[in-house]
């Protein structure tokens, strides 16, 4: 074994743990931005003299704008590299937190929330791109799954932390000061510890500009025409949609309509988050050995559960017990497939990594924002409003997985031979 091979082998075990400890808090930031905010929504409505629907808009609109902003961050990442992407993201997020903390009018508060979302999505793109660049090929799938999986702990502790911060600070603005300090400290740690560590491994990773000299349209065409990227692109929104719809639907339907005991609701959502996190840590390394087969089997498993819930809700009432069993059985699939689909989509992307990562983020957040608004837009909440969007989306995703093969099969044999 050569010296370079020895260094690579010894690096892999230390780097894997280091990457999780360093980058998981970045993924957690986006979740904290939402979950810390939940218990203080009525207080914000009273203090800023706005309606509850306007406060709800400060949750959904940043999700949409933040997703679109990833295209902007992708161009910055490819053009200027990692360090400036990190610096700009932290700066914008901290400015957004400051605006929310001093806001006395709703419009100023909403602007601060939008800046928070833009900065958080820049940090998210930074973390995912850096994980793709720094981790070895066998580590990428489990690493991204566990990074995203650890952010699933936010629904367990973040609402309680938000209540504690509001109580000891005296008002809800302490939550945004906490988020600003969190992002600033995180940015300092990443800048001076992580990037220095990456330079020691490979100086080109932290300083190289990853963009090619091709025009933007040609770069987009190259990325979107990659079969593996195209398939992974459609799996991402389904995983995010399943998670968001579960927590949103559980909050509205189980608590408001069924008047379920709050402790049962907390047990269900806490169990879902616990299974999600443990599955991402324990199952991801095993199932990432054959990502294509894992994603295919997982899609059909989820489709079967969505179809079952849809049929049950159409012809009869679905009990809380059945809903809980189905929801908890889907949590391991979401945990394994979310990060795995991300690493799978970027498998063949070497140049224009920032742009490719931005496309994934923009597509999933924009599509999920539209679907969730449509699903709960009429005010009627039932099991069918939870199962129908997921069933339709899973059918679309399964179709998109086989679309490249079908297009190839429809080509004349002479063109296939020419290829």
Protein Blocks (a to p, Z undefined) as FASTA:
>chain_A
ZZklmmmmmmmmmmmmmmmmmmmmmmmmmmmmmmmmmmmmmmmmmmnopafklmmmmmmm
mmmmmmmmmmmmmmmmmmnommlmmmmmmmmmmmmmmmmmmpcbfklmmmmmmmmmmmmm
mmmmmmmmmmmmmpcfklmmmmmmmmmmmmmmmmmmmmmmmmmmmmmnopaklmmmmmmm
mmmmmmmmmmmmmmmmmmmmommlmmpcfbdfbdfklmmmmmmmpmklmmmmmmmmmmmm
mmmmmmmmmmmmmmmmnopafklmmmmmmmmmmmmmmmmmmmmmmmmmmmmlmmmmmmmm
mmmmmmmmmmmmmmmccdfklmmmmmmmmmmmmmmmmmmmmmmmmmmpmghmlmmmmmmm
mmmmmmmmmmmmmmmmnopacfklmmmmmmmmmmmmmmmmmmmmmmmmmpcfklmmmZZ
